[in-house]
Amino acid sequence: MFGYTDSNLIDEMLYYYVSYNKGDYESVERILGLLADAGIPIWYDREVLGQADKGQTSLKALKKSSAVVSFLSDETFTSADPFTQ
């Protein structure tokens, strides 16, 4: 696991919010590791995916982030609902 996935850290740290299509996680995972190894603080929703309030937690994390890093792929644009994937 890379970066910050704990929703309790959202208010305590400066970080980059990472946005990606869940179907692309395996491809994105390597880059997340490189960012974390370089000391770049990142937040992504891997740990909150199964939580009932995942939408609220992700929105809060997005609002509190310093910047957003988006990973886009063909799958992003061909998903039934790309904004929730």
C-alpha positions, 0 to 999 in steps of 0.5 A, spaced: 500 500 500 502 506 498 501 513 500 495 515 505 489 511 504 486 513 512 481 518 512 483 520 519 489 523 515 485 528 511 485 534 515 492 533 518 496 533 512 498 536 505 497 531 499 496 530 492 489 527 491 490 521 486 484 520 481 484 513 477 479 508 474 479 502 478 480 498 472 486 501 471 489 500 478 494 495 477 497 499 471 497 505 476 500 501 482 507 502 480 506 509 479 503 510 486 509 506 488 514 511 485 511 517 487 511 514 494 518 512 494 520 519 492 517 522 498 511 525 494 505 525 499 499 522 496 492 520 497 487 515 494 481 511 495 483 504 495 482 503 503 475 506 503 472 503 497 468 498 501 466 503 506 458 506 506 461 513 506 466 512 500 463 518 496 463 523 502 470 521 504 473 521 497 470 528 496 473 531 503 480 528 501 479 532 494 477 538 497 483 538 502 488 536 497 493 541 495 493 538 487 490 532 483 494 527 479 489 524 474 490 517 470 486 517 464 486 511 459 481 508 454 477 505 460 476 511 463 472 514 457 468 507 456 466 506 463 458 506 464 460 512 469 467 514 469 466 519 474 465 513 479 470 508 477 
